Amino acid sequence: MKETLRSLCWEGDALRIIDQTKLPEALSYRRCRTSREVADAIRMLAVRGAPAIGVAAAYACVLAFREAAAGTWEETAARFHALCRELEEARPTAVNLSWGVAQMERTFESASPENAETMLLARAKAIEAEDVDTCRRIGANGAALFAGRKGLRILTHCNTGALATAGIGTAFGVLATLASRGQIECVYADETRPLLQGARLTATELVADEIPCCLIADTMAAAVMRGKKIDAVIVGADRIAANGDTANKIGTYGLAVLAAYHHIPFYIAAPFSTFDFSIRSGKEIVIEERNADEVRRFGGIYTAPKTVPVYNPAFDVTPAALIRGIITERGVLVPPYAESIAQYERSLSHE
C-alpha cells in the first residue's frame, strides 16, 4: 500500500489521520490535538475500521493524559479516566475501541507521575506495531487456505485494508497476499451502502495496489455469486462473540446467507482484539444506529424525501453457523466455535 494511504500517523503533538469521508475525491488530513478531536473523527468515520480505531484510541489516550495532567496525581487520574470514557462512547459496536482504551488505562495504572506520558506513548506505538505484524500474519494465514490455487475470484464487503488498519489490512491483507503470489483473477468489491466504503475506500486501495478488481452494487452480489463462480467471500469484523457470532458492516449477514445458498465458503478475518470473550452470542452485541440522513442523502444531495422514516443500523450480526472459518493472526479458527474460541482465549491468557 502506498504511503499516501496510511490511515494514521503520530506526529509528536497530534495524531494525523486521513479524512476518509473525503475519499476518493480528495486525499486530505485531519490533525487531532485532543482526545475529543479523535473521538469526533471516529464518530464521523473520518477514521474507521476496527483495528485502526483501536490504534487511534491508543494515541487518543496519550492526548487525554496531556489534557488531564494538572493538579494532584489523583485529579489527573480522574480527568484521564473521564476522557477515556468519553472516547469509548464514540462508537459502541467496535470492540477494538474499548480494547485500545483498556490497554492504555492498564498502562496508566502501572505508571507514575514521572513516567506516565512516556509509558503511554510507548504502549500506543507498540499497539500500532502489533497491528502491522498482526495484519501480515492474518494475510499469510488466510492465503494458506488457498495454497496452490490460481485464478481466484473473491468477493469482499466494506473496507478492511490499510485505511482500516495500521498495516496491510485484515480481509484485505488476505487478498493482497494472494495477489502478490499471482493467485487472484478478480476481487469483487461491494459498494457497501449507505456510505459506500467499498466503492470509496476498498476500490481506491485495490486500484492503488494494482489488484485485479471489479466494483459491484450490493444488490448484485447474488447474481455475481451465481454467474461469476465466486470461490470465497472474505470480510472483516468489528466484534466477535464467544460462540463465533460476528458483527460487521451492515450487509454482511445478507452476504453470508447468499454464500450458504450458493455453497461458497464465507470467511471472517480479524485480530484477537476484535474478540469479545465476555459475551456469549451476537444477541448481546449493541448495534449502533446512525443518522437517518446517511440513507436519505449522499454527497449533500437528498435522494429520498427529507421526512421519510429511516432505519440505519451500522452493523448486522452473522450467525456462527454461516461462517466457514475465522482467520486470525494465530491461525484459522473452525467450528465448533465455542470450543475453538475458548481454546484461543486460553492461549492468549497464558502469555
N, C-alpha and C positions, 0 to 999 in steps of 0.2 A: 504494500500500500504506500502511495506517495506520502511524503512528509506533510504536504499541504492538507491531507485529510486526517491528520492526527486529531482525535476528538478533544483532547485536553492537554494542557501543559502548565506545570508550575513555574512561575516566573519570579519567585522570591518574595514578592509583596502581594501577589494576586494569582488567581487561577484563571488562565486564559483558556477559553473554550470556543470551539466552532459553534456559531449560532445555527443549529440545524434547521431552524424554522425558515431560514433564508435560502437553503439549498433547493434545487440546483441553480437558481437564478444568480445567486451571489455567494461567494466564499467570504464571509465576514466573521469577526471575532467579538466576543464579549470578555472584558476583564473584570472578574468578580473580586472585589477587595474586602467583602464582608461575607459572613456565613449566610446572611439573609439574601444576598445577591445570588449566591449559589443555589439556595433553596428556591428562589424565584425562577432561576434558569432551569432547574429540574422540573418545577411545576408547569412551566410553559413549554417544556420539551425542547428547549434550546440545547440542553444536554440530556441524552436519553439512552436507553439500553441498560439492562440490569447491571452488567459489570462496570460500565462507565459511570453509572450513578453511584455505585459503591466507592469507586476511586474518587469521584468528585466529592462525595460525602466526607471521605477521609481528609482531603485537603480543606474542606469547609470547616472541619473541626479545628484545624490549625488556625484558621482565621477567627473562629469563635473564641479560641483561647486568647488570641491577641486582643480581641474586643473586651474580653472579660477580665483581663489581668490588671486589676487595680484594687487597692484596699488590702484587707487581710486575705490570707490564703483561703479561708472559709468562704469569704464573699466572692472571691474569684471562682472557686469551685461551684458555688450556687449559680452564678451567672453563666458559667460554661455549660453546666448541665441543662440549664433552661434553654440556651441557644441550641443545644443538641436536640432537645425535644421539639423545638420549632422546625428544625431541619428534618427530623423524622416524619413530620406531618406533611411534607411537601407532596409525597406520593405514597399512599398506603399499601399498594399491592406489591411493589417491587421489594422483595426481602433484602436485596443487596444494600438498599439504603439503610435500613435498621442494622444490618450486619456491619456495614462500614462504620456507622456511628458507635456501635457497641465495641468494636475493636479499638477505636480511639478512646473511648471512655475507660476501657480497661487499661490502656496505656497511661492515661492521665492518673488513674488511681495509684499506679506504682511510681509516679513521678514526684519530684519535689519542686518547690518554687524556683529553684536554681536551674533545673534541667528540663522542666516540663515542655517548653516550646521545642527544644532540641529533640526530645524523645518523641513528641507528637509528629514533628516533621519527618523524622527518620521512619516512623511507622507508616505514615502516609506514602512516602516514597517506596517503602517495602511492599505495600499493598499494590501500588502501581506495577512494580517489577514482577510481583507474583502473578498479576493478571496477564502480563505479557507472556510469561512462561506457561501459564495455565492454558491460554489460547493456543499456543504452539502444540501443547500436548493433546488438547482436545482435537485439534486438526489432525494430528497423527493417528490418534485412536479411532477417530471416525473414518479416516481414509482407509484404515486397515480392514474395515468391513467390506470394502470393495476391491480388495487386493486381486490383481490380475485381470481386472475388467476394464474394458475400453468403451468409448462411445456412450458414456453415461449421460442420461437425461434426468436431472434432479430439479424438483420444484421446491421453492422456499417462500417464506412469508415474512413480512415486516423487514426489520433491519437488524443484522447480528454481526456486522463486520467491524472494521476499525473505528467507524463512527459510533458504535455501540459499546466499545471496549477500549482498553489501553493497548491491545495487541492486534493480531490479525483477525480476531473475531471468534465466535463460538461455532454456530452452524456455518457461518460464512468461512470460518477457519478451515472447516472440513472441505468446503467447496474449493477454497484457494489452494489447499494442499493437493487435492485431486487434480486441479487444473495444472499445477506446477509439474505434475507427473504425466501430463498428457492424457488423462483419463476422461475428461469432460467433453461431451459433444455439445451440450447446451444446458444452461441453468435457466429455468423458467421462474421469473420473479413476479409474485402477486403485487399489484399496485398498493394494496393494503389500505382500504378505506377505513375511516374518513380522512385521515391526514396524509395518506399516500407516502408512508415511509419507504415502502418498497419501490415506488416509482421515483421518488425524490432522492433517496439515500442509497438503497441497495443497487439500483441501476447505475448510479454515479460510481459506486465502488467497483461494480462489475466492469464497467467501461474503462475505468482508470487502471484496473489490473489486467485488462485485455482478456477477460474470461468470456468465452462464447456464451451469449445470453439472449433472452427474449422476454420482454415485459408483457404481462397479461393483466387484464382486469380480474378482480377477484371472482366475478361471476363466470369466468371462462375456465376455472380450474377443473371442473368435472369433464368438460369437453377435451381439455388438454390431456388429462389422465387417460381418457379412453382413446383419443386419436393420436397422441404423440408417444405412447409407450413409455410413460414415466417409470424410472427404475426405483426411485425413492423420494419421499418427502422428508426434508430435514429443516427443522425450525429451532428457535431458541426457547427460552423460558424466563419468566420473571419470578416464579415461586413454584417449588415442587414439594408436595406434601409427603408424609412418611409412607403413604401407600402408593406413591407414584403418580397420583393425580397432579396435573400440571396447569398452572395459569400462564397464559401467553397472550400476545396481542389478539384482539377480537378478530374472529375469522379462523383462528387456528383449530378450534373444535370442529367446525364445518369441514375443514381440510382432512382432519383425522377420520371423520365419518366417510367422506368420499374415498379416501385411501383404502379404508377397510372394504368398502364395496368393490373397489377395483383390484383388490388383492395386492396393494402396493405397500411396502414396508414404510412405516411412519416413525421417524426418529426425533428425539429431543436432544439438543446439545447444550450443556450448561455446566458451570463450575460448581464446586462444593458450596460456595457462598449462596447459591440460589436455592439450596435445600432448606426447608423449614421443618426440622425434625420435631418441633413442638406441636404440629398439627397433624391429626390422623388422616384427614382426607381433604379433598378440594372443597367440600361443603363448608369448611372453616376459613376459606380464603376470602378476605374482604375485597370485593371488586370495586374499583374506582369508577365513578360515573363522572363524565366530563361535560363541559359546557355544550349546550344544545346547538350553538352556532357553529360548532365544528362540523355538524352534519348539514345545517341549513345553508351554509355558505362555504365558499373556498376562494382564497385569494382576494378576500374582501368583497366578493360578489355573491349575492344571495342566489341560490339555485333551488330554493323552496320558499313557500310563504313564510314570512317572518314570524308568524304566530302559530305555526303548526307544531303540535307537541312532538317531542323527540326523546327517544331512549338512546343513550350514548354511553354504553359501558366500554371502558378502555380495554378490557381483557375478557376472555372466557376461559372456562376450565375444561381441559381434555381428560376424560377418564383414563386411568392407567391401562384399562383393558384394550384401548386402541393404540397403545404405544409399543412398538416392537423392541425398542431399546433406548436407554438414556446414556448418551455419550458424555463422559466426564474426563477430567484430566488423569484419573486413575484407572480408566478402562471403561468398558461399556456395561452398564447395569441391565439385567434382563429379568423378566418375570420369573417367579413371583416377587414383586417389588417390595412387599412388606419385609421379606427376608433379605433381599439383596441390598436394599437401602439401609436396613438395620445393621447389616454387616459393614456397609460403607461408613456409617456413623461411628461404629466401634473402632474401625481402623483410624479414623480421624482423632478420636478421643485418646488413643494410645500414643499419640505423637507428643 
